C-alpha cells in the first residue's frame, strides 16, 4: 500500500515507534503493515529466504530503487525496512522537494549518524538533483530508497543507478487484494463496528485496478454508509456512480498506453490499435496528442511504403482540432485502422538516423564548390557553383554528379524497404545511379 506524501522533512521520528491510530487518518494509513510478516504481495523478494528478507535480517540493506505500479506497497516497504534497521527516517516527494531539502537530510545524517531517506517519485528529479544524492549514498551516510512508477533505466541517471539495487514490485493479484481487505476488517476497530461482509469482489477489484490504496479508500467509503454493510457488485457500482479512472494522463499509463497504441499500429494490428485508442479516449486523453503521434508514425513507420499515410494522418490532426470530442474519436479510429493496415517501412526514419550519426562522426564537412550558391561577383570569382549541372537541362531530368562532400561520397543513407512502392523507388534510383549507392 502507498502512503500520503509529506512535503516536509520528518526530522525527529524514530522509525521503530509505531504510528498511533487516529480516526482522522485514512483507512490505508491505519492498517498499514508494520512488519514483513504483515506485508502482502512481492513474495519474490520479501518472503523468508528471499533477497530482501535476508538483507533485513542481516542488517545489510543497500540503497535501492523500488519500481512498480501505484498502490503496490513501495512506501510501506520503505517504512518496514526503516523500522527493522531502527534508523531515523526522512520522507521527501520529488514533486515538491529539491536539492536544498536533500542537503538538509545529508546534514542530519552527518549530525546523527546513518539515516534512511525515502524519496517518492524519484524519476521527477533531474540529473543535477539526482547527482546531489551521490556523495551521501556512496559514503554510506544515507540509505536511499527511491520509489518510482517509471522505468528507472530511463529516469534515473547511470551514476545513481549503479549505486542502488533495483527491486521490481509486481501488480497485486486479486488474491492479494482480497487478503488486504480481510486484514483491514480484522485489524481496524472502526471497520469492525460496521459488521462488514464482503459478498462479492468483482467490482471492488475492477475499480481499484490493483491499487491497494484505492481499494481501501473504496472500502472506507462503503463503510461510512452505516452498519451491517453487505458489499456486493451492485453496491460498489452504485456508490461510486462512475468508474474510477484507470488512466492517469500525467503518469505511467499515459506513456504505457500510447506506447502500446503505436506498437500495435506498427505491428499492423488494427484491432489492438482501436482498443488502446478507446482506453486513451475513455481516460480523457487529449485528442490532438493522439493525432500528433499518428502523424509522426505515418512517416517513421510507414514512410514511402505508402505516402498517402502521411496525408491522411495530417488531415486527421487538422480535423480533430476542428471537430473536437466526442466525434473526433471516429476520425482517429479511421486514421489508426488505416495506418495499422498499411504497408510498413522505417527506411526514411533510418535514413535520417544514419545521416545524423554521419554528421556527428565527420563534423561539418564543406559544401562542394559546384553546389554552393553564388549571389555575388566575389563568390563567382571563387568558382562557387561553377561546375554545377542543372538536372532539367539533361535527358530524363537527370545528370550524374556528386551531391555529397568528397569525404563521404557514395554513402547510402536511404535504403528502400522491401515493399511494392519502395521497390519501385529502388528501381528508379538503380536506373539513375547504377551501383553507386548499392541499389
Secondary structure as GFF3:
##gff-version 3
##sequence-region A 1 439
A	DSSP	alpha_helix	27	30	.	.	.	ID=ss1
A	DSSP	alpha_helix	43	46	.	.	.	ID=ss2
A	DSSP	alpha_helix	51	57	.	.	.	ID=ss3
A	DSSP	beta_strand	64	68	.	.	.	ID=ss4
A	DSSP	alpha_helix	74	85	.	.	.	ID=ss5
A	DSSP	beta_strand	88	93	.	.	.	ID=ss6
A	DSSP	alpha_helix	99	112	.	.	.	ID=ss7
A	DSSP	beta_strand	115	120	.	.	.	ID=ss8
A	DSSP	three_ten_helix	122	124	.	.	.	ID=ss9
A	DSSP	alpha_helix	127	139	.	.	.	ID=ss10
A	DSSP	beta_strand	142	148	.	.	.	ID=ss11
A	DSSP	alpha_helix	152	155	.	.	.	ID=ss12
A	DSSP	alpha_helix	158	161	.	.	.	ID=ss13
A	DSSP	beta_strand	165	169	.	.	.	ID=ss14
A	DSSP	alpha_helix	174	187	.	.	.	ID=ss15
A	DSSP	alpha_helix	189	192	.	.	.	ID=ss16
A	DSSP	beta_strand	197	198	.	.	.	ID=ss17
A	DSSP	alpha_helix	202	208	.	.	.	ID=ss18
A	DSSP	alpha_helix	212	223	.	.	.	ID=ss19
A	DSSP	beta_strand	230	231	.	.	.	ID=ss20
A	DSSP	alpha_helix	233	240	.	.	.	ID=ss21
A	DSSP	alpha_helix	252	266	.	.	.	ID=ss22
A	DSSP	alpha_helix	270	282	.	.	.	ID=ss23
A	DSSP	alpha_helix	287	297	.	.	.	ID=ss24
A	DSSP	pi_helix	298	302	.	.	.	ID=ss25
A	DSSP	three_ten_helix	303	305	.	.	.	ID=ss26
A	DSSP	alpha_helix	308	323	.	.	.	ID=ss27
A	DSSP	alpha_helix	328	340	.	.	.	ID=ss28
A	DSSP	alpha_helix	347	362	.	.	.	ID=ss29
A	DSSP	three_ten_helix	369	371	.	.	.	ID=ss30
A	DSSP	alpha_helix	377	381	.	.	.	ID=ss31
A	DSSP	three_ten_helix	391	393	.	.	.	ID=ss32
A	DSSP	three_ten_helix	395	397	.	.	.	ID=ss33
A	DSSP	three_ten_helix	406	408	.	.	.	ID=ss34
A	DSSP	alpha_helix	420	433	.	.	.	ID=ss35
###
